[in-house]
């Protein structure tokens, strides 16, 4: 007498179920694409941090930390990287490779052994917006982006930099004399060293209205300059972050699968002997 199909199905389902419970690690690929129109803003290398919800990089209405100040004024995420490493226990982070991403450009990176069901469940991001003195994109709610649903695999796309989603760090006066990346837009002057602008002593706030209308140093801007592409509050979101997750069984998962298959063999042999 042969073992019944229901018995085989039950044993297989149990084994696979136990394996699924033990598989937490994943490979996560992040791809940023600058969707701004030609002549639109650029984005400094995007910083990404995966954590358990305890790392809060900034809060609107509060004074910017030194980490956000450096990221927003100079496109330098070194301090942010250091702070995250010290504060986010079990966290993972990266900066997408390459220089600033201007319209049409992309940048991608894969993090391995990510625990989206635990210590790497929440995503934080930050990057300077150029041209600017201290504009940046980021999420001020540490638990706003929850990736737990992707732990078993899948994909997600996030729109970055839409209207009301660009922040002014409040750390430096908006002035073309000291703004970053002027040359990329044919504007004169501009920052020539880190932390060069005039301190503002303000708080983080959303950039509303026409973003460059109140910048000082207007004499540096060419006559009849076309501001429309740079008006990110009048255009669709200028960035997209695509997140692709592939679940990777941990080593103990393979051991459990082998053990389960062995158990199935023992049970089937005993049943066959009993009915012989």
QUIZI-V636972 format. One record per run of one state. SS is the DSSP state (2 for helix, 1 for strand, 0 for the rest). FROM is the first residue (numbers start at 1). TO is the last residue. If there is no record, write none. Layout:
SS|FROM|TO / SS|FROM|TO
//
This chain:
0|1|4 / 2|5|22 / 0|23|24 / 1|25|34 / 0|35|41 / 1|42|43 / 0|44|46 / 1|47|51 / 0|52|65 / 2|66|74 / 0|75|77 / 2|78|87 / 0|88|91 / 1|92|95 / 0|96|100 / 1|101|101 / 0|102|105 / 1|106|115 / 0|116|121 / 1|122|130 / 0|131|131 / 1|132|132 / 0|133|134 / 1|135|138 / 0|139|144 / 1|145|146 / 0|147|147 / 2|148|150 / 0|151|153 / 1|154|160 / 0|161|166 / 1|167|168 / 0|169|171 / 1|172|172 / 0|173|174 / 1|175|175 / 0|176|179 / 1|180|180 / 0|181|181 / 2|182|185 / 0|186|198 / 1|199|199 / 0|200|204 / 1|205|206 / 0|207|215 / 1|216|216 / 0|217|217 / 2|218|220 / 0|221|227 / 2|228|230 / 0|231|238 / 1|239|247 / 0|248|250 / 2|251|275 / 0|276|276
//
